Amino acid sequence: MKPRILQLLVFVLVLGTWGFAEALEPLKLYDNFDQALINPDKWRGDQFQTGGFYQELVRKITPEEHNLRLLNRSYGNTFSYSGNTLNLFRLAFTRPDTITAIRSRVQVRNVESTGCPDLTPTQASAQIFGFFFNTNATVLGDATSDVIAGVAVRRRSNSPDPSDVLEIFYFVNLCGDRNCVVSPPLVGGEGLLGTVTTGEWVSLLVQWDKDHHRFIFQRDREQPVFVTYAGFSPVPPGVQLKTLDAANFVASCSGSGRPVGMVDALFDNVFVNQSALP
């Protein structure tokens, strides 16, 4: 019987140094995008949406800088008020089952986030993301009860910050359906690692420390944040997927201007745990 809410004790600790997370297993360079084309032995293209529509999409290596560029411009629905639509455009690792840690440099070059007059927000973000384990019994291809985690550079349409200021947001969520469209956070499973501005590079880490029942998040050389869980023995996730994302959660409005989420981001120097190298 799958859990409904999960009786978990989850808490956040702030400790350690830059090298603490790497002590679990050394992190090694996976890709620095120094080739002209995306390597098919390491990556595959992927996208997912629940509504609305894509208008502009770019997934390529920039020829001058040798960075991965992901651009996603998505529009919400205008025929009804129905919350948000999810539009994900991403580059997926070819062997996600072996990956427990991802670190990458990220730069959001440009971002746009327009919500609805009723204050339903839109969120545009560049993120490192993965399905890490299931809390119950794995059904292949079904994300129900999978635990997902990631760290994102995001702009919310209702943010009080200046337009060039972006939040660094980490999250650990429990999937409530087979596509993980409904995915509430675990108690204490989300928070901020500060802010950056558009055009500023930041190094981001998400790592699953299975033996100590926790996730580790870190930006640059700052102290890591730990999200700890308890109450079950993890099994492999129903969905095997870990990605670099240009992700938009776009509000839906009727009788007003069309909401839009747009993120244009660069990724570089992607590291993973050593045993996950191809």
C-alpha positions in Angstrom: 0.0 0.0 0.0 1.5 3.2 -1.1 1.9 6.1 1.5 -0.4 9.0 1.3 1.5 11.7 3.0 4.6 9.8 4.3 5.2 9.9 8.0 8.6 11.5 7.8 10.8 13.6 10.0 12.6 15.9 7.7 14.9 18.6 8.8 17.6 20.9 7.4 21.1 21.2 8.7 23.7 23.7 7.6 27.2 22.4 8.1 30.4 21.5 6.4 32.7 22.6 3.7 33.0 22.4 -0.1 34.7 19.0 0.1 32.2 17.4 2.5 29.8 16.2 -0.2 32.7 14.9 -2.4 33.9 12.7 0.5 30.9 10.4 -0.2 32.2 9.5 -3.6 34.6 11.7 -5.7 32.9 13.9 -8.3 34.4 13.6 -11.7 34.0 15.7 -14.9 31.2 14.3 -17.0 31.1 16.9 -19.8 32.4 20.4 -20.4 30.8 20.6 -23.8 34.1 21.2 -25.6 32.8 19.4 -28.8 30.7 20.9 -31.6 27.8 18.6 -31.0 26.1 17.2 -27.9 27.5 13.7 -27.2 24.9 11.0 -27.8 26.8 8.6 -25.6 26.3 10.9 -22.6 23.0 12.7 -23.3 19.6 12.4 -24.9 17.0 15.1 -25.6 13.8 15.1 -23.5 10.8 17.3 -23.0 7.5 17.1 -21.1 4.4 19.3 -20.9 1.0 19.3 -19.3 -0.6 22.1 -21.3 0.0 25.5 -22.8 2.5 25.3 -25.6 6.1 25.8 -26.5 6.9 28.7 -28.8 10.7 28.7 -28.9 13.1 26.0 -28.0 16.9 25.8 -28.3 19.2 22.9 -27.2 22.7 23.1 -28.5 26.4 23.7 -27.7 27.4 27.4 -28.2 30.2 27.5 -30.8 32.2 30.2 -29.2 32.0 29.5 -25.5 31.5 25.7 -25.7 28.6 25.8 -23.2 25.3 24.0 -23.3 22.5 26.4 -24.1 18.9 25.6 -23.2 16.2 28.0 -24.1 12.5 27.5 -23.5 9.8 30.0 -24.1 6.3 28.7 -23.1 2.9 30.3 -23.1 0.0 29.4 -20.8 -3.6 28.8 -21.7 -6.0 31.7 -22.2 -9.3 29.8 -22.3 -9.7 29.2 -18.6 -8.2 29.7 -15.2 -6.6 26.3 -14.4 -3.6 26.9 -12.3 -0.3 26.3 -14.0 0.9 24.3 -17.0 4.3 22.6 -16.8 6.6 22.9 -19.8 10.0 21.2 -19.4 12.8 21.2 -22.1 15.8 19.3 -21.0 19.0 17.3 -21.7 18.9 13.9 -19.9 21.8 11.7 -18.8 21.9 8.4 -20.7 22.6 6.3 -17.5 20.5 8.0 -14.8 20.4 4.9 -12.6 24.1 5.2 -11.7 24.0 8.9 -10.8 23.7 10.0 -7.2 25.3 13.5 -7.5 25.3 16.2 -10.1 27.2 19.5 -10.0 27.2 22.1 -12.8 27.9 25.7 -13.5 24.8 27.5 -14.5 24.2 31.0 -15.9 20.7 32.4 -16.7 21.3 34.8 -19.5 17.8 36.1 -19.8 14.5 35.3 -18.2 10.8 36.4 -18.4 8.0 35.4 -16.1 4.5 36.8 -16.4 1.6 35.5 -14.3 -2.1 36.2 -14.0 -4.1 39.2 -12.6 -5.5 36.9 -9.9 -1.9 36.5 -8.6 -1.5 33.0 -10.0 2.3 33.1 -10.5 4.5 31.9 -13.4 8.0 30.5 -12.7 10.8 30.2 -15.2 14.0 28.4 -14.1 17.2 26.6 -15.1 17.7 23.6 -13.0 19.5 20.4 -12.2 17.0 17.7 -11.5 16.5 14.0 -10.9 14.3 11.1 -9.8 16.3 9.4 -7.1 14.3 6.7 -5.4 10.8 5.3 -4.6 9.4 5.1 -1.1 7.3 2.0 -1.6 7.3 -0.5 -4.5 8.6 0.4 -7.9 6.4 0.2 -11.0 8.5 0.8 -14.1 7.4 4.0 -15.8 5.1 5.1 -12.9 6.5 7.9 -10.8 4.0 7.5 -8.0 5.8 7.6 -4.7 9.1 8.5 -6.4 11.2 11.2 -4.6 12.6 13.9 -6.8 15.2 16.5 -5.9 16.8 19.4 -7.6 18.2 22.9 -7.4 17.1 25.7 -9.7 17.9 29.3 -10.6 14.4 30.7 -10.9 12.4 33.9 -11.5 8.8 34.0 -10.1 6.4 36.5 -11.6 5.3 37.6 -8.1 8.9 38.1 -6.9 9.5 41.4 -5.0 13.1 41.5 -6.1 14.4 43.6 -9.0 13.9 42.0 -12.4 17.5 40.9 -12.8 17.6 39.1 -9.4 17.0 35.3 -9.4 16.5 32.9 -6.5 18.5 29.7 -6.0 15.9 27.3 -4.9 16.4 23.7 -3.7 13.6 21.1 -3.4 12.9 17.5 -2.4 9.4 16.4 -3.4 7.2 13.3 -3.3 5.4 12.3 -6.6 1.7 11.9 -6.2 0.9 10.5 -9.6 2.4 8.5 -12.4 3.7 11.6 -14.3 4.8 13.4 -11.1 2.6 16.4 -12.0 1.4 16.6 -8.4 4.5 16.6 -6.2 4.3 18.3 -2.9 7.5 19.0 -1.0 8.5 16.8 1.9 8.3 18.6 5.3 11.3 21.0 5.3 12.2 19.8 1.8 12.6 23.2 0.1 14.4 26.4 0.7 16.7 29.1 -0.8 20.5 29.2 -1.2 20.4 33.0 -1.8 20.3 34.9 -5.1 22.2 35.6 -8.3 21.7 38.1 -11.1 21.1 37.4 -14.8 24.5 36.9 -16.5 26.2 35.6 -13.3 27.7 32.1 -13.2 26.9 30.0 -10.1 28.0 26.4 -9.3 25.2 24.2 -8.1 25.2 20.7 -6.5 22.5 18.2 -5.7 23.6 14.9 -4.1 21.8 11.9 -2.6 23.5 10.5 0.4 21.6 7.2 0.7 23.5 5.8 3.7 22.7 8.9 5.8 19.2 9.3 4.5 19.6 12.8 3.2 20.1 15.1 0.2 22.9 17.6 0.0 22.6 21.0 -1.8 25.3 23.6 -2.3 26.1 26.7 -4.2 29.7 27.7 -5.1 31.9 27.2 -2.0 29.3 28.1 0.5 28.2 25.7 3.3 26.0 22.9 2.1 22.4 22.4 3.2 21.2 18.9 4.2 17.6 17.7 3.9 17.2 14.6 6.0 14.4 12.1 5.8 13.3 9.0 7.8 10.7 6.3 7.8 11.3 4.0 4.8 13.9 2.0 2.9 14.4 3.5 -0.6 14.0 1.3 -3.7 14.8 2.3 -7.3 12.5 5.0 -8.8 9.7 4.1 -11.2 11.0 6.8 -13.5 14.7 6.7 -14.3 15.5 10.3 -15.3 18.1 12.9 -14.4 18.5 16.1 -16.4 19.6 19.6 -17.0 16.4 21.7 -17.5 14.9 24.8 -18.9 11.7 24.6 -16.9 8.6 26.8 -17.0 5.5 26.6 -14.8 3.2 29.0 -16.7 0.0 30.4 -15.2 -3.3 30.0 -17.2 -5.6 33.1 -17.5 -8.8 33.9 -19.4 -9.8 37.4 -20.4 -6.4 38.9 -20.0 -2.9 39.0 -21.5 -1.2 35.7 -22.2 1.2 34.5 -19.4 4.7 33.6 -20.5 7.7 31.8 -19.0 11.0 32.1 -20.7 14.5 31.1 -19.6 17.7 31.2 -21.7 20.5 29.5 -19.7 24.0 28.1 -20.1 25.4 25.0 -18.4 29.0 24.0 -18.2 31.5 21.8 -16.4 29.0 19.0 -15.4 30.4 16.7 -12.7 28.8 13.4 -11.5 29.8 10.8 -8.9 32.8 8.8 -10.2 31.0 5.5 -10.6 28.5 7.1 -13.0 31.1 8.0 -15.6 30.5 6.3 -19.0 
